[in-house]
């Protein structure tokens, strides 16, 4: 998990340095389609439950 997060951060850093326009377009698309307020309001219970389960799993495997 740490390797995946590290690679994502490395790719994001390289994107900001060498292709800032692509990063800005990706940011705009994410705001419009994923973090849309209407989607979050309508699916808040599903999203909240999924985050709780993922959090418990990560804590369990991290402590184990």
N, C-alpha and C positions, 0 to 999 in steps of 0.2 A: 504494500500500500504506500509506504514511504517513497519507494522508487517511482511509482506512477505519479504521485503528487509532485515529486522533484522534477520529473520529465515534463509535466504540464507547466510548472513554473518556469523551467528553462525555455520551453517553447514560447511561452507568453513573453518572457524577457527578450528573446531574440526577435519576436514579432514587433514589440514596441520599438526596438532599435532599428530594424531593417525594413519593416512594412507597416508603418503606423496607420495608413489608410485602411488596410485590411483589418487591423485590430478594431478600428473605429466602426467599420461596417459590421463586423461580427458582434460588437457590443450593442449596436443599434438593433440588430436582428434578435439578440437574446432579450433585450428589454421589451421588444414588441411581441414576441411569441412565447417566451418562457416565463418572464416575470411580469406578465400582464396582470393588472389588478383584478380584472373580471375573472380570469382563470383561477387566481388564488382564492378569491371569495367563494366561488362555486365549488371548488374542490379542496377546501381547507381541511376537512376531516381526513380525507384520503392522504393528502400530502403530510399532514401532521402525524398520522399513524405510521406512515412509511418512514418518516424521519426518526420517530421514537424507536421503532424496531431496528433500524440501521444503527442508531446510537447505542442501543443496548447490546447489539451484536459486536460492534467495534469495542465497546468497553469490556465485554466478556472475553473476547479474544486478546485484548490488550493486557488484561490482568492475568489471564491464564498462563 
